[in-house]
Amino acid sequence: MRILLLVSAFNGLSQRVWCTLRDAGHQVGVLLATSERDIIDGVRLSAPDLILCPHLTDRVPTRVWRQWRTIVLHPGPVGDRGPSSLDWAITEGARVWGVTALQAVQDIDAGPVWATRTFPMPLSPPRRSTLCAGPVSDAAVECALEVVAKAQDPAFVPVPAVDVPAQVAGARLRPAMRQADRAFDWSEPADAILRRIRAADSSPGVRTELSGLAVHVYDAHPGLARGEQPGAVLGRRQGAVLVAAGEGSLWIGQLRAAGEGGVKLPATAVLGRRLSGVPHSPAGPESDPEATTAYRQIRYRRTGAVGWLHFDFYNGAMAPGHSRRLLTGLRHAIGQDTRVLVLRGGTESFGNGIHLNVIEAAAHPEDAAWAAVRALNEVCREIITCTRQVVVAAYAGNAGAGGAMLGLGADVVAARDGIVLNPYYDIGLHGSELHTFTLPRRVGRDHAHRLLDEKLPVSASVAARIGLVDEVGPRHPEAYTQWLTALAESHSDAHAARRRRTAKVRRLAAERIPLEVYETRELAETSRDVYDDRSRFAAARRAFVRKLRPDRTPRRLLMTAAPVLDEDQQPQLRPAVPVSA
C-alpha cells in the first residue's frame, strides 16, 4: 500500500512505525504538519491509499479526512480522549493503559475504532518519554499493522467507539493538562512529587522554585537523604542536585530556567553560583544502600568472567563531562580480569551523540561543539582498540547520530528488537566518532555511503540484515536482559575469547592507515561545519534546541509521486468515512 504518515515530528515513535511498515513491503512517506494548506497539498501530491498519524498534535484538516481514510494512533485506551492522555495516566497512577487507532472525524479522538491494545503500567512511575519509547510504541506498532491489514479488506467497517466495550476503568474525555494541574509543593512526599515530574518529562516539565530561581524540573530520581527544610538543595553529583521533600528527597537531573530563552540543561549548570556551599555527593560503594539510590549515570558490575558497564544519559545526549565519565568507567572495566565486557546503554536511548542543548547554551557554541566531538571520539577509540576483552555493545534503546556510531567498534553489536538506529541526523554536521573506520567494515562501503547520504532510520532487523548489528534479541526489556546475559556468557569461554582477542590484535596491526588518520580526516570535515557553518549547523542546532516548528518536510521523507493513471485504471476507493460514522 501507499501509506502516508502525517506527523507533528518525525520522532522515535514515527520512525519506528515508518521502519515497520517499510520492512513489511509498503511504500511509506512522511508529511510534517506544518500548516493546513501544506497538509492538504502534501496529501494530494502523495495520493496515499491510507494516512496514519502516529504522532500528531494538530487537528487533521476536514478536507483530508473526508477524502482519504485517516487513522490516528491515540495514546490511550478506548473511551479516553484529549491531548494529555499519558500525563493524566501517570499522574493518577493508572494500572493499565493502552493505544487506540481511531478514524479521524470532526471531533478529536471520537472516530470509529480500527484497533486497540492495552498494556500494564510500570509499578514505579515511569517518565512519559520512557513510556512512549516502550509499551506505547509497541502497542502503536501492533495497532498500525492491524489497521493496514484491515484497510486492505473491502468488507471491513470500523466500529463506533461507543459500541466498543471499555477496557480501562475511568477512560474519558480529559482537558489538556496545565501547569496548575502539575503543580506540587516541596513539602509533599517525594513519591508524589516524583510522579508529577515524570508525567511531564521530557516536556513541558513542572514549574517550581529551587534556590530562589523559577525553573521547570525534569529527570527526577528517588533519594534517601532527608532535610529539615523542604525544597533545600542538599547535595550535587554529576550535574544533578539532591532536593529535600516533605518525606524523603529527590535527585533532579535537568532544569530549565522559567521564561523566554530558557534551555533544558543539567541542573548544576542552571543553578550555577546559587549552589555555593552545597557539598558534592560521592557515589560510595555499590554495597552502600545510599549509593544504590545516588544519581549514577554509569555503573559497573561483574558476574564471573563478564563485566557489565551500564550508562544512561538523559535523552542519550553527551556533553564532554559525560564522555569523560564514560571513558573513565570504560578504562576501569577494561582493567578488570574479565574475558567479556558488555557496554549497555539505557532502555530509552543507547545514545544520541553530542549534547546540543549544552552547546547552544555555551558562551562559545563552536568551541563547545568541538570539545564534545573530541571527547566522544576518545570513547569510540577506546572501544575500537580494546583487546583485553571481547567487547559487546548492547543497544537496548534507540540510537541516533554519534550515539548510533558509538558502539560500532565493538566485537559484537547486539540490538533489542523494536529499536531504531539512525546514523546521523540532518543537522548540518559531518560527524566523527571514527565512523569512516567502523561503518564500512560493518556494512560495506556502498551501504555506508547510502546510510550517511540518506540519513534515514533503520530497524533492528534491517540493521542485522546489512551487518550494522550482529545479533537481535527479544523486544521485551527483561527478556532482552536474559538473552543478553546468555550471549555474553557464550563469548566468555577462555579459549574462544583468547582466539578472538588475538585475531583482533592482528587485524588492527595489519591496518594500512592508522586510526588517527581516519579521525583527522573526519575532524577536518567537522571543523568546517562547526567553525565555518558551511551546512547551517548553527541554525539547525538552534531549531532543535528551541523546538522550532519546521516550515517544510525534508525531501528525503516525502513519498514519491503516484503514477498518473488513465480514468479506467483509477482504483475504486471506499468513502473515507463510513456512513455509520
N, C-alpha and C positions, 0 to 999 in steps of 0.2 A: 504493500500500500504506500501511497504518498501521504506521509504524516508530517504535519507542521506542529512544532512546539511553540506556542505563544507564551512568552515568559517575561517577567519583570527583570530577571537577571539569569545569565547562564551560569548558575551556581552548582554546588555539588549535587543536589537532587536533580536539577535539569540535565546535568551532564550524564548522570547515571541512567536516567530514562532514555536519553539520546543514544548512549552506548548500547543499552539493552535492545532497543528497537532496531538499531543498525545491525547488531550481531544476529538478530532474528531474520535479517534479509530485507527489511523495509527501507524505503528511501525517506530519509528524515532530514528536515530542515528546521532552522530556528528563526524566530522573528521576535525581536525585542519590542516590548510595548512602549514605544517612545511617544506616540501620540495617537489619537483616534484616527486621524487621517492616514498616518503611516501604517497603522494596523490594517485598515480597510484596503489600502493599496497593496500592502505586502501580501495579504491573504489572496487577493485577486491574482497577483502575479504568480504566486506559488501554486494556485489551483489544487489544493490538497484534497484527498479523499476524507481526511479526518484531521481535526485540530485537537491537540491535547494541551492542557495548561497545568503543568506540574508545579509551577511556582509563579503565580500571578496575583499581584496586589491591586490591579486595576480592574475595572468593570469591562467585560467583553462588549464591544460595540454591537448595538442591536442589528445593524446591517450584516454583521459577521455571523452571529449565532442563528439568525433567521435563515441564512443561505447555506451555511456549512455546519455540519454536525460538530459541535464544540463541547468537549468534555473537560471539566475542571476537577483536578485531584485535590480535594479539600482535606486538610489535616485534622479531621475529626470524624467521629462515628456518625451513623445515620441519625438525623434529628439535630445534630449540632450545626450551628450557623454562626457566622461572624468572623471578623478578621484576626481575633486574638485567641483562637481556639487552644493552641498549645499553652499559651501563657496562663489561661484560666485553669487548664487541666493540671499543670504543675503546681500553681499557687494553691489550688483547693485539694491537692493530694489525690487526684483520681487514681484508682487502682487499675482500671482498664481504659484504653483509648483506642483510636482507630483512624483509618483513612477511608474516604468515600469518593467514588468517581460519580460526579453529578453532571447532567447535561445543562449547559448554560441556558438560562431563561432570563426574563426581565428582573426577577428578584434574585439577589445573590444567594448562592448555596441552597436554592429552593427547587431546583430542577429534578427531573426523574433520575432514579439511581441506575447506574450501569454496573457497578461493582462496589464491594466494600470489604474491608478487612479490619479485624481488631487485634490488639496485642496487649500483654500485661505491661503495666508501667513499672519501672525500676522501684525497688523499695526505698532507696535513698533518692532524694530529689535530684533529678537529672538537669544538667544545663540544657536549655532549649535547643541550642545548636547541636549538642551531643544526641539528643532525642531525634532531631531531624536527620542526622547522619546515620543513625542506627535503625530502630524499628519503624520510624516513619518512612524512611527511604525504602526499606524492604517492602513494607505494605503498599507504598505507592507504585513500586515497580510491578508487584503482583497485580494490582488493580489495572495498571496501564496495559499489561499483556492480556488481561481478560477483556478489557474494552476493545482492543484491536481485534481479538478473535470474534467478539460479538458483532463488531462493525462489519465483518465480512459475511455475516449470516443475514440474508434478506428477511428472515422470519422473526428476527429479534426485535422486541419492543421494550424499552426501559420501563421500570416500574415506578409509578409516582411515589415520592418519598413518604407520603402519608400512609401508603399501603405496605411499607417495609417495616417489619417489627423492630422496635428499638432494641439495640444490643447493649447499650450502656445507659445505666440509670442517670437521669439528670441532664441528658443531652438536650440542648435547647438553643434558641437564639440568644446570643450574648453581645453586648456592646463592645466596641474597641476598648481595650484596657488603657487607662490613662495613668499618669504618674500618681494621681491621688489614690488610685486603686493599688498601686505597687508600694506606696509609702510605708515605712516602718520607723520605729524608734529604737535606738541602740540599747534601750533598757529592756527590750523584749528578749526572749530566749534566743540563743544563737541558731537553734534549729529552725525557728520560724523565719528569722532574717535570711538564713541560707536559702530557704525555699523561694522567697520573693526575689532574691538576687538572681538565682538560677533560672527563674521563669522569664527574666528579661535579658538573658545572656545568649547571643552576643550583641543584641540590640533590643531596646534603646538603653539598657542599664537602668538602675534605680537611683533617683536623685536623693542625696543626703548631704551631710557635712562631716568632714574629717579635718582635724587640726585647724579649725576655723575657716576652711575652704569649702565652698559649694562644689560638689562633684557628683558624677554618675559613677556607680560602682559596678564591677564585673569580677568574674573569676574568683568566686568565694569557695573556701575550703574550711572544714571544721578545725578548731584548735582546742587544746586542753587547758591553756593558761587562763587564769581569772584575774580580773582587775576590779578595783573598787569603784572606778568611775566609768560607766558605760560610754562607749564612743572614744575612749582614750586609746592612743596608739601605744602598744606595749612592747613591740619589737619589730624588726625588719629582717628580711632574708631574701636574697636572690630577686630583688625588685619588688617583693610583696611586703605588706605591713600586717601585723597582728593587731586586731582591734577588739577591745573588751566589749562584751554584750551583757545584758542583764543576767543571763546564765550562760557561762562559758565564753568562748571567743571565736573569732573567725579570721582566717588569713584572707586578705583581699589582694589579688594579684594585679588587677588592672583598674585604672581610674581615668576619667575624662573630666577635665575642668568644665563646669557648667557655663553656658553662654556660647556666643558665636566664636568660632575658631578653635574650640577645644578638640584635641586629638587624643584618642584612647592610647594610653601608654602604661608601662609598668608603674605601679603605684608610687614607688620611691622617686621616680622621675617627675611625677606631677607634684608631689608634696615638697620635694627639694629641701630647702633650708628649714622648713617647718618641722623637720624630723631631727633637728639639732637636739642632742641628748638622748635620743631614742636608741637603745642598745641593739647591736646586731645579734641575732639569734643563731647560735651554732646548730648544726644538724644533729650532732650527737650520734652514738652508735645505733645501728638498726634495732638492737635489742631494747633500747630505751623506749618505753611507751610514749613519751612525749615526742620522741623523734619520729615515730610512725605517723604522727599527725602533723609533723612540721611541713612547711611548704617546701617540697622537694620536687625539682624538675627532673632530676636524674637519680636513679637508684641502681645499685649493683648488688647482685646476689649470686651465689654459686650452688649448683646442685651436681655433686660428683665431678665429672670431667667437663661439665658445661658451665660457662659463665654467662650471666644474663645482665645486659646493660639496658635498662629501661630509661627512655627520655620522653618527655611530654611537655612541649612548649605551647603556650596559649595560641590557638589558631595556627599552630605549626610555624610561626614566624621566628626568625633567629637574628637577633642583634649580635654584635661582636661578643658581648658578655655571654650570651647563650652558647655560641660556638666555642668560646674558650672553656666554659664549664664542661661541655660535651667532650672536648678534646682531652681535658684533664681526666674525666671519667673513662674515656676510651683508653688512654695510656695506662691508667691504673688497671683496667680489665686485661689489657694485653700483657701486663707484667705478672699476672697470676698464673699459677701452674694448672692450666686447663687446656683441653685439646680443641674445644669448640667455644666460640664467642658469638652470642646472639645479640644483635642490636635491634631492639624493639621500640618503635615509636608509639604514640598514643593511638587509641582506638578511633578517635575522631579524626586525627590527622597525623600521618607519619612525619610530614614536614611540608612547608610551603616556601622555603627559601628565605631570602633576606627580609628583615623586618621593615616594611615600607613605612609604617607609622613612625617608628623611631627616626628613620631617615628624613621624612617630611618635617618632623618637629625640630630637627637639629639646626643649630645656628649656621652650619655649612653642610647642607644636604649632600653635596657632591663628595666631600671627604667622608661623611658618614656612610654613604653607599659603598665607596671604595673600601673602607675598613671592613664593612660587613661581608663583602665578596671575598676579601683576602682571608678573613677569619674562617669562613665556611670552607674555603679551599684547604685549609690546614686539616680540617676534619676528614675531608674526602681523601687527601693524600695519605693520612694515617690508616684509613680503611684499605686503600689500594695496596699499600706496601706491607701490611701486616702478614708475617709469615710464621708467627709463633702459634697461631690457632687457625682453624678453619672458621672463617667469618661468615655468619648467616645474617643477612639483612631482612628483618621481618616487617613487611608493610601491613600493619593491622588496620590502618586507616588510609584515607585518600592522601595523595601526594601530588604536589604541583611544583613547577619551576625548579629551583635548586633543591627543594625537598625531594622531588622525584629522582633527581640525579644523585642525591646523597649516598644511597646505598648500592649504586650500580657497580662499584668497585669491589663488592663483597664476592666471596667464592660461591655463595648460594644466595639467591634472592627469592624470598617466599612471600607471596601476597595472599591476603584474605579474599575469598570470592565476594564479589559485590562492590569492591572498592574501585576507584577510578584514578588512573595516573595521567597527569597532564604535563608532559615535558615542555616547560616554558610557556608562559602566558604571553599574549600580545601586548606587552607593556613597554616596548621600546628599549629593551636591554638584551644584549647578546648573551650574557650569562657566562659562567665559568664552570666551577665545580669539577674541572678536569673531564668534562663530558666528551670532548673531542678524542679522549683516550678510551673512556669506558664504553660509551654508547655504540660506536661502530663495532667494537669487539663483541658486543652482545647481539645486535640486530643486523649487522652488516652495514656497509657504507650507504647503500641506496635507501634502506629503511631509515637510517639515522637522518639523512638529509630530508626525507619526507616528513618525519616526526617534527623536526626543527622548523621546517618551512610552513607546514600546515598549522602547527600549534593547536592541535585538536586532541581531546582526551581519548584514552583507550581504556577498555575494561580489562579486568584482571585476566579474563580468558583470552582476549586478543593479545595482551601483553605476553602471555605464555606462548601463544602460537608463533609470535615473531621473535621470541627469545629475550624480550625485555626482562621477564622474570623466569625463574626456573621451575617453581612449584606454586600451585594454587591450593590453599587449604579451605576448610569449611567456612560458611558465611557467618554462623553464629560465633560471637567473640569467645565464649567459653569452649566451644568445640574447636575453634581455631587454636586456642592456647594448648589444648591437649594434643592436637595434631602437630603443632609446632614443637612441643616437648619431645614427641616421638621422632620428629625429623631431626632435631638437634642431636638426640642420642644415637640416631642411626649413623651420624657422621663422627661419633666420638670414639669409634674403635681405634685403638692405638696405632696399629699397623696402617690402616686405611688413612687415618689422619696424617701420619708421617709421610706417606707417599704423596698425598695431596699437597702438603706444605712444601715438600721437596720439588715437586713439579712446578709450583708457583714461583719458588726461588729461581729456578732455571728459566722459566718463562720471562720473568722480569729482567733477569740478567741478559737475556737474548734480545731485548728490545733495542732496535737500532737508534731510535730517537729517545733521548732522556725525558722523563716525566716533566721536568722543569720546562722543557721546550713547549710542550702542549699548554702548560699553564701560561707561559709568557705570551704565546700567540693569542690565547683566549683573553688574557688581561689587556692586550693591546687593543682588541676589538671592543671590549667592555669599557675601556677608558674613554673611547670616543663617544660612547653613549652616555657615560656618566659626566664627563667634563665638557664635551663639545655638544652634547644633546642632539646628536645627529638624527636620532629616531624618536624624538619628543618624549624621552623617558620622564622628564620633569612633569610635563602636563599629564601624562598617563598615570604617573605615581600620585599626583595630586587628586586626580579624578577618583582613583581607587580609594585613597585615604578619606577623602571628603564625601564619598558615596554620591558623586555627581551622576546624574542621570545621563546615559549616552544619548546622542542625537540621531544615531542610526545603528543598524545591525551590521556587524562586520561581514564583509563579503564571504569569508570562508565558512560562515554559518548558514548562509542563505540556501534555500532549496533551489536547485536548478529548475529553470522554467519547464513547464509541462509542454509536451509536443502539441502543435496545433492540429486538431482533428477535423475531418470533414463532418458535416452535420449528421450523416448517417452513422458515423463512428462514435459520436458523443455517448459517454456512459449514461445510463438511466439511473440517477440517484434518487433515493427516497427523500422526502421532505426532511429538513434539518430538525424540526420539532414534531414529535408525534401529535396526532390530533388530540389524544387524551391529555396532553400536557398543556 
